[in-house]
Amino acid sequence: MILMIDLMLHKQKAYRHLLYNVLNQQTLKFEGLHWKLAIIYFIFDACIHLYVEARNSSSLVSTCCKVFMYVVFGNIMFLLTFFIMVKIFLNASINISRFNDLLLTIMISCYFKIFLIAMMVWEFPTSVIFIIELFCLSSNAVALNVMTESSMSRCVWACFGAYAVKLFVTQVLDLRFLEQLIKGWIQMSSSS
């Protein structure tokens, strides 16, 4: 419980303890942990977009397609940009072991997304999603700082760049999807 409170307060010692002592590669089945964390991460990310899309009146199929595009393409671009930014800003070499460590760091440090469960129960404005994303950004920066032992400003820029690209990609996908949907409706109405 104390570790969780310290993680919420963004204490570097708590991240160091969690990433180096608790989540030791030799004591855990690491690949199983990656898959479980990735599934949880994607589910929470899908919940964010589903919550936003549920407020818009659209069909179930278009909502599911949008959420799938957001989760898959947005996170692929986020991870690609994140690793490129780590390589550029932090001058870090990325081999398979380092890749696994950084991937685990990102997924663990997005634990603030668990607060989205409260959004399913109680009605919150969509601005809360933005606040949760900011908490995840700052948590990712602190965890990256612990893993790479680089300066905090460089870690913040690496994480911020990845989040900016993810936001840009999801907004472009949203506009492209809306454009395709409108073209489909126009074709359907003209053929009727």
C-alpha positions as CSV (number, residue, x, y, z in Angstrom):
1,M,0.0,0.0,0.0
2,I,2.8,2.4,0.9
3,L,4.5,1.6,-2.5
4,M,1.3,2.5,-4.3
5,I,1.0,5.8,-2.5
6,D,4.7,6.6,-3.2
7,L,4.1,5.8,-6.9
8,M,1.2,8.2,-7.0
9,L,3.4,10.8,-5.5
10,H,6.0,10.1,-8.3
11,K,8.8,9.2,-6.0
12,Q,11.8,7.9,-7.9
13,K,12.7,5.5,-5.1
14,A,9.4,3.8,-5.4
15,Y,9.8,3.3,-9.1
16,R,13.3,2.1,-8.6
17,H,12.1,-0.4,-6.0
18,L,9.2,-1.6,-8.2
19,L,11.2,-1.9,-11.4
20,Y,14.4,-3.4,-10.0
21,N,13.4,-5.3,-6.9
22,V,9.7,-6.3,-7.2
23,L,9.7,-7.0,-10.9
24,N,12.9,-9.0,-11.1
25,Q,13.4,-10.8,-14.5
26,Q,14.7,-13.9,-12.8
27,T,11.9,-14.4,-10.3
28,L,8.9,-13.7,-12.7
29,K,7.6,-15.3,-15.8
30,F,8.4,-12.2,-17.7
31,E,6.7,-12.9,-21.1
32,G,3.5,-13.8,-19.3
33,L,3.7,-10.5,-17.4
34,H,4.2,-8.6,-20.6
35,W,1.1,-10.2,-22.2
36,K,-1.1,-9.6,-19.2
37,L,0.0,-6.0,-18.8
38,A,-0.4,-5.3,-22.5
39,I,-4.0,-6.7,-22.5
40,I,-4.8,-4.6,-19.4
41,Y,-3.2,-1.5,-21.0
42,F,-5.2,-2.0,-24.2
43,I,-8.5,-2.6,-22.4
44,F,-8.1,0.6,-20.4
45,D,-7.2,2.5,-23.5
46,A,-10.2,1.1,-25.3
47,C,-12.4,2.1,-22.3
48,I,-11.1,5.7,-22.7
49,H,-12.1,5.9,-26.3
50,L,-15.4,3.9,-25.8
51,Y,-16.4,6.3,-23.0
52,V,-15.8,9.3,-25.3
53,E,-17.5,7.6,-28.3
54,A,-20.5,6.5,-26.2
55,R,-21.4,10.2,-25.7
56,N,-21.6,10.6,-29.5
57,S,-24.6,9.1,-31.1
58,S,-23.2,6.6,-33.7
59,S,-23.8,3.0,-34.6
60,L,-22.2,0.2,-32.7
61,V,-20.2,-1.0,-35.7
62,S,-18.7,2.5,-36.3
63,T,-18.0,2.9,-32.6
64,C,-16.2,-0.5,-32.4
65,C,-14.2,0.3,-35.6
66,K,-13.1,3.7,-34.2
67,V,-12.1,2.2,-30.8
68,F,-10.2,-0.5,-32.5
69,M,-8.3,2.0,-34.8
70,Y,-7.6,4.2,-31.8
71,V,-6.2,1.4,-29.7
72,V,-4.2,-0.4,-32.3
73,F,-2.8,2.4,-34.5
74,G,-2.6,5.0,-31.7
75,N,-0.5,2.7,-29.5
76,I,1.6,1.4,-32.3
77,M,2.6,4.9,-33.2
78,F,3.0,5.8,-29.5
79,L,5.5,2.9,-28.9
80,L,7.4,3.5,-32.2
81,T,7.7,7.2,-31.4
82,F,8.6,6.5,-27.8
83,F,11.5,4.2,-28.7
84,I,12.7,6.6,-31.4
85,M,12.6,9.5,-28.9
86,V,14.4,7.4,-26.3
87,K,17.1,6.7,-28.9
88,I,17.3,10.4,-30.0
89,F,16.9,12.3,-26.8
90,L,18.5,9.8,-24.3
91,N,21.2,8.4,-26.6
92,A,20.2,5.0,-25.3
93,S,21.0,1.8,-27.2
94,I,18.0,-0.4,-27.6
95,N,18.6,-4.1,-27.7
96,I,16.0,-6.8,-27.0
97,S,16.6,-6.8,-23.2
98,R,16.5,-3.0,-23.0
99,F,13.4,-3.0,-25.3
100,N,11.6,-5.4,-22.9
101,D,12.6,-3.3,-19.9
102,L,11.4,0.0,-21.4
103,L,8.1,-1.7,-22.6
104,L,7.5,-3.0,-19.1
105,T,8.3,0.4,-17.7
106,I,5.8,2.1,-19.9
107,M,3.0,-0.4,-19.1
108,I,3.6,-0.3,-15.4
109,S,3.8,3.4,-15.2
110,C,0.4,3.8,-16.9
111,Y,-1.3,2.5,-13.7
112,F,-3.2,5.8,-13.4
113,K,-5.5,4.4,-16.1
114,I,-7.1,2.2,-13.4
115,F,-9.0,5.3,-12.3
116,L,-11.0,5.0,-15.5
117,I,-13.0,2.3,-13.7
118,A,-14.4,5.0,-11.5
119,M,-15.6,6.8,-14.7
120,M,-17.6,3.7,-15.6
121,V,-19.5,3.9,-12.3
122,W,-19.8,7.6,-11.7
123,E,-20.5,10.3,-14.3
124,F,-17.4,12.4,-15.0
125,P,-16.7,15.0,-17.6
126,T,-14.4,14.0,-20.5
127,S,-11.8,16.4,-19.2
128,V,-11.0,13.9,-16.5
129,I,-9.6,11.7,-19.3
130,F,-7.2,14.4,-20.2
131,I,-6.1,14.7,-16.5
132,I,-5.5,11.0,-16.3
133,E,-3.4,11.1,-19.5
134,L,-1.3,13.9,-18.0
135,F,-0.8,11.7,-14.9
136,C,0.3,8.8,-17.1
137,L,2.7,11.1,-19.0
138,S,4.3,12.4,-15.9
139,S,4.4,8.8,-14.4
140,N,6.0,7.6,-17.7
141,A,8.6,10.3,-17.5
142,V,9.6,9.5,-13.9
143,A,9.8,5.8,-14.7
144,L,11.9,6.4,-17.8
145,N,14.1,8.7,-15.7
146,V,14.7,5.8,-13.3
147,M,15.3,3.2,-16.0
148,T,17.7,5.3,-18.1
149,E,19.2,7.6,-15.4
150,S,19.0,10.4,-17.8
151,S,17.9,14.0,-17.1
152,M,14.2,14.5,-16.3
153,S,13.7,17.1,-19.0
154,R,14.9,14.7,-21.7
155,C,12.6,12.0,-20.3
156,V,9.7,14.4,-20.3
157,W,10.3,15.4,-23.9
158,A,10.6,11.8,-25.0
159,C,7.3,10.9,-23.4
160,F,5.6,14.1,-24.5
161,G,6.7,13.5,-28.1
162,A,5.2,10.0,-28.0
163,Y,1.9,11.2,-26.6
164,A,1.7,14.1,-29.1
165,V,2.2,11.7,-32.0
166,K,-0.4,9.3,-30.6
167,L,-2.9,12.2,-30.3
168,F,-2.1,13.4,-33.8
169,V,-2.6,9.9,-35.3
170,T,-5.8,9.3,-33.5
171,Q,-7.2,12.7,-34.6
172,V,-6.2,12.1,-38.2
173,L,-7.7,8.6,-38.1
174,D,-10.9,10.1,-36.7
175,L,-11.1,12.7,-39.5
176,R,-10.4,10.0,-42.2
177,F,-13.0,7.7,-40.7
178,L,-15.5,10.5,-40.5
179,E,-14.8,11.4,-44.1
180,Q,-15.2,7.7,-45.3
181,L,-18.4,7.4,-43.3
182,I,-19.9,10.6,-44.9
183,K,-18.9,9.3,-48.4
184,G,-20.6,6.0,-47.6
185,W,-23.8,7.7,-46.4
186,I,-23.8,10.0,-49.5
187,Q,-23.4,6.9,-51.8
188,M,-26.2,5.0,-50.0
189,S,-28.6,8.0,-50.1
190,S,-27.9,8.7,-53.8
191,S,-28.5,5.0,-54.8
192,S,-31.8,4.9,-52.9
